[in-house]
Each structure stands twice: as C-alpha cells, then as structure tokens.
Amino acid sequence: MSDAKSDDLVSLSASFPAPDEAQWRAQVDKALKGGAFDRLISRTLDGIEIQPLYGRNTDGGPPLARAQAGDWRALTRIDHADPQLANEQAKADLAGGAGGLHLAFAGAVGAYGFGLPANAGALREALAGVDLSGLALELDLADQDMALPVAALIQQQGIAPGSAAVSFGLCALDENGAPDSGFAVRAKTLAAQGFSGPLTIADARIVHGAGGSDGQELAYALAQGIAALRALEGAGFTLEAARDAIAFRVAVDADFFASMCKLRALRRLWAQVESACGLEPKPVRVHAETAWRMMTRCDPWVNVLRATVAAFAAGAGSADSISVLPFTQALGLPDAFARRLARNSQLVLAQEAHIGAVADPAAGAGGFEALTKALCEKAWSLFQEIERAGSLQLAQPMLLEAIGQTREARAHDVARRKEPITGTSAFPDLHELQQSVLAPLELIHRGAGPFERMRLTEPFELLRDSSDARLAAKGSRPQVFLAVLGSPVAAAARIDFARGFFESGGFETIVGVSFADCGASLACICGTDEAYVQGAEGTARELVRSGAKRVYLAGRGGEAQAALRAAGVSEFIYMGVDVVAALQAAQAVSV
C-alpha cells in the first residue's frame, strides 16, 4: 500500500468521532429496557467474569511467541493397530501436506480406544520407508520405554540426534501423580545420545478430558512441569538443560477465546516459573490437540467446525504443533476421508488464512489480556495449593475433588442445554446418514486411572442409542404427539422448541393428525400463552382420556400451573429444565 493511500485511510478514520463508553452504556441501557446490566456478564467455570466490553490493554507484556518463528507444525495422528495400515496412512498424510506425525500408542492418554502396538517391531513397520528428516514427531506414550526405539530409528536413518524435531513424551509422573522410577534413566539415555528433545512432556489433556476447567488444566500442567524440572535436575541435568528438555501438551476446544487465552496463560505462567528459578525465560514448546471432550457421535459433521475453531484458537494462541482429531473419532477409527479433512483444516488455516503469520495476535486486546491474566491468577493459586501439599501425588485427592465439581457443573449445563451442542442437544437430525469408519468404537472409551474421561454429549447419545435400538427392533422410534393449540404460525416457536427437545433424545414428533390416530403414547401441548388460557386444561384432560401416558406442556404454565397439573399435565418443558432427566423418564414410559 502506498504512503498516499495509508494517509487517506488515517484521515478517513480520524473523521469519525472516537467511541465513548458512556455513549455505549446509554445504548445498552436502552436495549435492556430497564434490565440489569449484569445480564451481559458471563462467568466461566473457573468463576472468571467475562465483561461485554473491554478497552485496549497493553499491560500484558511482550507478545507470547511460539518456540520457533513461522507457522506451527500440522501433525497427523497415527493410531492404527495394524502397523502396515498405519504406515500407509502416514505416507498418504505426509504426501498430502502434513508436517509431522503424532504417534498415539495403545493405552496412551491420546489413543481414544485405538493406538499403535507398543513394541519395536510394530514401530519399525509403521515407519518403514518414512523419511524422518525434517519431520516433527510427537510421541503419545503409554509404555515410556517406546521412546528409545524411536530414537534408534532416527539414528538408523543417519539423522543427527541434535537436529531431530522429536518430542519424546516422557512423563516424570504417572496418572496417580507418583514419580516414574525409570524417567530419569530414559531422559539421560536420550540426552547422552545427543537428543535435545524436548525429552519430557507435561501433559494436561487428562484434566480436560475428565471435565476440568482451564485453570485446573493449567495448574496440573505447571505441577507436572515442575516435577519434571526437579527430577531432571536431580538426575544431573543443569537447570537450564532441564528447562530446555520440557514441553507441554494441552487440549483446545470450540471455546475459541478460552482456548487461545489458555495457551497464552501457559506461556506466561511457565515464564514466571523460569524467572523464579533464576532463568531467563524463553518460549517453551507447546503442542495442542483438539479436544476429545467436545467430540460427538451424533451429526459428526459438526465436529469439523468444532475442530477448525479449536485449531484456529491454537494457532492464534501460538501453539508450536497441532493435531486435529478427525470428525469421526468418537465413532471409531477414522478413514482416509476423515483424516484428510482433519489435515486440510490446519493447512487452510496456516497456508491460506495465514493465522501463524503474526506472533500472538491477541496481544493488547483488552478482552484477551483480561482473560489471560485471570486464568494465570486462577491457575497459579491452585498450583500453589498443590505445592503446599508437597507433591502432585499428595495433592491429587484435592485436585480430583475440584475437577469432579467442575465436571458436575459442566454436565449440569449440558443436560439443561445451557451449553447447547449443535447436532446433538440442539438441532438434532434423526435421519442422519451413518458415517464410515475403519473399525467401530464399540464402547464409550473412558480410559483408566483416577481421571475418568468424558464426552459432553454421552447422556444424549445414550438416549439416541436406545431409540436406534427400538427402531431396529420394532421399525419405529418412540413418538410424541404435538397437540397444537390455536394458529400453528403463532405457536411455531414452541412447536420448534418441543420438537428439538424430544428429538434430542431420539423421539419422533408427530403433528397434523389426531392423537388417537398417531399411535404415540406421549403428548406435548404447544401454543401461545393466550391459547393456553383458553384451551390447555381441556386439551390435557382430553389427551389423558385418549390414553396419553404422560402429557407435557411447552412452557412454564405460569399461575395456571397447579390447575394444569390437576387437568393432567405431567411435566412442563422450558429453557433450563433438565432435558436428559426428562427424556430418560419419557423413554421409560413410552411404548
């Protein structure tokens, strides 16, 4: 752009009056019509307030850049149990533009029901003919000894260990927080061979997968990082070498702002640890994986959008490498098409949208800086509690209790659709086509150990599974008759609400015929408040006389609720009601 054009733009922007917060508040008050301003303030599960408006904030310090300048490494997951097929996938994905391999071994935190066999022979077969020079490798290990065969393969290809871009994924602690007795020996062996790593990983995905908050995930990551730092220093590493050997691994989900700020907070927190150790802070390597917790089995196409948003957040948050779960991961082992979408979502973000072109694009933005600072404060406070307990192992009961409370709060919000999930609890599609996978995931894979893995949509999916089983056995799903009072146009909002409510649990909704002719055993009255006053009680009595086992009403019922119950209304459905509990009860009585 020429200087003349730049000057024109500056002149143009100067011609507009500067926005004033008082003017904005006046417009907000007008829109709220006397409502409380606090309605616009939301709160995270860490208790952090999210204000509706922020000014510029330059107090956050210098930009939080990734460890290496430029784009992040777009990794592809390799988790097929058949090494030969895993090899074919690796070659195809690398030819398709992937910049490295995320090797997920069976039983690892990121295996999700599948995984490479944890033996040297299978590893050699899976990587046969794959040129590892210049590739980024992320090792997701269950058996920590598998790091050594990977190192051997790298050297067999004539690659200098110091130039290998491999994150070995050694963990100083197990899932119970207890020290791994072989950790220091493995790390020293790799360092003696010339590998600079990072050798060890502070992996916080397990907290995210268990339903924890961003602050809890960050505190756990710090505690793991400190444990590795102490173990390495105790094994003879200099403090600086120990620091350089540590990397982090976190989950990112479709909450764009929180995910990006979580990565920013992690870098800032670790810099605080480095300073406390007397080290000059330097960018730490961070790997981000799109979250298992947000993946759905119903309408899995929406997972493509969720994963793209999560990868966007990771890239903007300066992740050094990212791996995207294919959109069918919760259904089973993804096929080539699902893998291609996962790979290409990253490539479009990096090579076409140029998300990685700016280091820390959120720097100075008031909302991002405020959330980053608040996450740092929450995480540091919890980290200090862990430190006061003496170790992560001793603090684990306290930490698990806190995570459990957050998990319950999260499940509460999902069940009441306060946190709606498109394609499952919101806008469900009972006629969706089955997606192909290489091997089905027969059971919901929860993992082992104290951190029980969850997916947010599991309660709704269990309801849908029951409906699918009935469809297969009897040729029809459980049904709900929608009794429309008054004009269907006027009642459209409540008809749509009731339809989405019941279909999220696998119920087919019927409109346009009489209850006696439709064959349903449940009914829901839908109409305007005025129509309810005129005919809801009579309609409820008629539905009960006609054999309805349970009668619902879309809405709260207001002052007439007692009379409506007396007339036969069993339950009122509205925004905020426990949808899962209501649908479980409905399935129990439907025929």
Secondary structure, DSSP 8 states (H G I E B T S, - for coil): --HHHHHHHHHHHHTS----HHHHHHHHHHHHTT--GGGG-EE-TT--EE-S------TT-S----SSSSS-EEEEEE--SSHHHHHHHHHHHHHTT--EEEEEBTTSTT-TT--B-SSHHHHHHHTTT---TT-EEEEE-SSGGGHHHHHHHHHHTT--GGG-EEE--B-SB-TTS-B-TTHHHHHHHHHHTT--S--EEEE-HHHHHTT--HHHHHHHHHHHHHHHHHHHHHTT--HHHHHHTEEEEEEE-S-HHHHHHHHHHHHHHHHHHHHHTT------EEEEEE-STT--SSSTTHHHHHHHHHHHHHHHTT-SEEE---TTTTTEE--HHHHHHHHHHHHIIIIIS-GGGSSSTTTT-HHHHHHHHHHHHHHHHHHHHHHHHTSHHHHHHHHHHHHHHHHHHHHHHHHTTSS--BTTTBS--TT------SEE--S----SSSS----TTHHHHHHHHHHHHHHHHHSS--EEEEEE-S-TTTTHHHHHHHHHHHHTTT-EEE-SS-HHHH--SEEEEE--HHHHHHHHHHHHHHHHHTT-SEEEEES--GGGHHHHHHHTEEEEE-TTS-HHHHHHHHHHH--
